[in-house]
Structure formats: C-alpha cells, structure tokens
Amino acid sequence: MFIVIGRTFATYLVILIIFRLMGKREIGELSILDLVVFVMLAEIGVFSIEDPQDEFIHAIIPMIVLLFIQRGTAWLSLKSQMFRVLLDGKPSVIIREGKINEHEMRKQRYNFDDLMQQLRENGTRSVADVDFAVLEPSGKLSIYEKSEKRPNDSSGFIMPLIADGKIQYENLKQNHKDEDWLRKEIHKRGYENPEQISFLSVDQENKWYIDTYEAKKKD
C-alpha cells in the first residue's frame, strides 16, 4: 500500500515537472503532438502505479524521452514554418464578408452544426452579421463581426502577408494581391526583401504592422 502511495506521489511530481518544462500553452491551443504526449504520459503514469513490482526508472525514462520529443518538435516549429503547418495545420477562413466557404468547410470536415454552435457561443445571431470567421488550428472559431455591429472594433480581420521572413501567398491571394504588389509596398517602407521582415500584416483600413528581426517598427 505504501509503495503504491509513494509511486503515485512520485509520478505526480515527475509529470508536473515535465509539464512545466514543456512550456505554457492553453488547453484549447494544444497541438496534436502535445495531446499525444499528454495521453502517453498519463498512460505511462498509470502503468507505473499499477505495477509496483516493476522498477520506477522504467517509467521515468520514457517520460523523459517524450519530453525531449516535445521540446525538439517545438524548436523545429519555431525554425520552420513548413514543419509548423505540417504539425499544427493552418487557419481556414470559413466565412468571408458574410459568405460561407462551403468548400473549406468540407475540406476541414467542419459541418453547419459546428458553425452554428460556435456562432451562438460567441453571441452572434446571424451569419449575415459576420465579416470574417476563421477556424484556428486548435479548432476554435475566431469571429469578426461587421463594424456596425461592433463600432469600437474597426480594424477588421487581419491576415499576415509575411511570417518568419516568408511571403504568405495564400493570404495574398485571398486579399486579391500578388507578390509584385507586396514587394513594391515594402520597398516604399524601406525594406529590400521579405527576408528582413519577421511579421507583416495589413488590416482592412490599410494600417500596416511590420516587425523586423532587428527592431520593431509601426507605420
């Protein structure tokens, strides 16, 4: 009995330390890999408690391996946008200017019941009130209502045009722009190429936000 109690306490402490080392993430923003790691840690913890005859180190080692896997993939996600998209997915525009993108909904296996539920949870009464709705990689629906519904929020929906020094061609296309237009605009603002910029976005009022790797700049 005392062995089981001791193992339960020790397993709790080990998993708590591992979670702290994995970094702070909201539960709703966990990646698929994070969820897999959490489930595996829980299973390993249960096995270590249920089988007190087995050495406790046999549970500690796979937990530490999972920690290294999670930290390694988090580092790769910071360095590679392609890896980040492969691992976490990318946002999908479900509603644009009050029109539902049914093709994107089918692609994401997202049905109208899901859409209506999340609109209700946001307090949105009608699809017609929505300017943009974006399905995030976490599964959360980010909803931007039309300005007349929320007069204090006039910036509108913002999509990055450059992230990690790379042009976001799909976002450009959705905004009816191309690479030549973007390069001309950043040249006007004193930048030679997109690689100098870590993040660039433009809202519906044509307000630009540019964050460089060396310094931050707004105009």
N, C-alpha and C positions, 0 to 999 in steps of 0.2 A: 504493500500500500504506500509506504513512504517513498519507494523508488518511483512509483507512478506519479506521486505528487511532485517529487523533485524534478522528474523529467518534464512534467507539464510546465512547471515554473521556468526551467532552463530553456525549453523550446519557445516559450512565450518571449523570453528576453532576447533569444537569438533572432527570432523573426522580427521583433520590434526593432532591433539594431539594423537588420538588413533593410527593412522598410525605410528607416531614416537615411541610410546610405544610398538608397535608390533615388532620393530626391523628392521634393514636394510636388505632388500632382493631385488635382481634384479628382474624386472618384469618377465623375462624369467625363473626365478628359483623359482617362487611361487609354493607352494604345492597346492593340490586340496582344502584343508581346507582354505588356505589363500584366494584363489579365491572365495570360498563360502562366507567367512566373508566379503570380499570386496564388493561382489554383494549385500549382505544383508544390509551392512552399507549404500550403495548407495540407496537402496530401502527405508530404514527407513528414510534417509535424505530427500528423495523426499516427502514421506508421511507427514513428519513434516512441510514441507514448503507448501504443497498443502492444508493442513487442519489447518489453523491458529486458529480455534476455540478450537482445542484440546490442552491440556497443553503440553508445550515443554518437561517437565520432562518425559512424556510418550515415547518420542523418545530417550532421554538420557539414560534411564535405560536399554533398550535392547542393545544399543550400548556398554555400559559398560559390560553387560553380555557377548557379543560377544568378547570383549577384553579379559576377563578372560578365556573364552573358548580357544581362540587362544594362550594365554600365557601358559595355562595349558597343552595343547597338545604339545607346543614347548618344555616345560620342560620334558614331558614324552618321547618325541622324543630323547632328549639328554640322558635320562636314560636307554631307552630300544631300542635296535636295532630291535627287533621284531615289536614293535609298529611303529618305523620309516619306516620299509619296508611296513607294512600294510597301513600306511597313505600315504607315498610318492611313494612307489614302489621301484624298484632297477634297476640299469643299465642292459642293454641287449646287448650282442655282436652280431652285425648284420653282420659284415664282419670280418673274421679271416684269416690272411695270404692270402688275395686276394680272399677268397672263401665266397660267400654269404650264410648265415644261413637262408634258407627259412622257416624252422620250427619256428625259433624265430620270424621272420617277421610276420608269420600268428598268432602266439601267441600274439603279440603286436598290431595286426591289423594295420600293417605298410606295405604299398604297394611299388611297384617299382617306381611309380611316385614320392612318398615322398622321397625315397632314392636318385633318380637321381637329384631331385631338390636341396637337401641338399649337395650333392656332387658338383653340379655346383656352389652353393653359396660359397663353400669352395675353389673353383678354381681347383678342382680335375677333370682331364679329363677322367679318366678311372677307373673302379673298380680294374683293374689289378695293378694300382698304389697304392692301399690301402693295408696297412699291417693290421690295425685294424680299425673298425668303431663301436662306442659304442653309443647306443641310451640311453640318460640320462633320468632320471625320469621327467625332465622338458620338454622332447620332443626334445631337441637339440641333434643333431648327432655330437659326437666328433670323428674327423677323424685323424688317424695317418698314414701318407704316408710312403712308404718304404724308407729306409735310402738313397738309391741312388737318390731319388727324393729330399730329404732334408738332405744333408750331415751334416748340423750343428745341427741336432737333432738326436742323436744316441742312446738316452736312451730307445727308444721304448715304447710300450704300457705297462702301469703299472696297475696291479690289486692288491688290498690289500689282504693279506693272513690272517691277523689278524686285527680286528677292534673292539674297545671297549672291548678288552680282550677276544674276541670270535673268534674261527677259522672260516674262510670263506670257508666252504667245497666245495661249488660250484666253487669258483675261483681256489681252489687247483685242483679240477677235470679237469677244463679247461686247467690247466697248466701241466696236466699229473703227478701230485704229490699226495701224500696221507698224512694223519695226522702223521704217524710214521716218515716220511721224515722231516716234518716240526718241530716236537718235537726234533729230533736229531740235526737239524740245529740251533735251538735256544739254545739248551744245549751247543753247541760248542761256542756260543757267550755269555755264562754266565747267561742264564735265565732258571729257573727251570720249569716254566709252562707259558702258553699263557696269564694267568690272570695278569701277571706282565706287559704285553705289551698293550699299548692303540692302537698302529697302527704299522703294519709291511707290507712292500711291497718289491718286488724284481723286477727289470727291466730285460730286455732281455740280458743285459750284466752282469747279476748276481750281480748287485750292490744292496746291502741291505740297507733299511732305517728302523730303529727301534726307535719308540718313546714310552718311558715308562711313567707311571703315575707320577713318582717322578722326572725324569730328562730325557733330550733328548740325544740321542746317535746316531751317524752315524758310519758305518764301511763299 
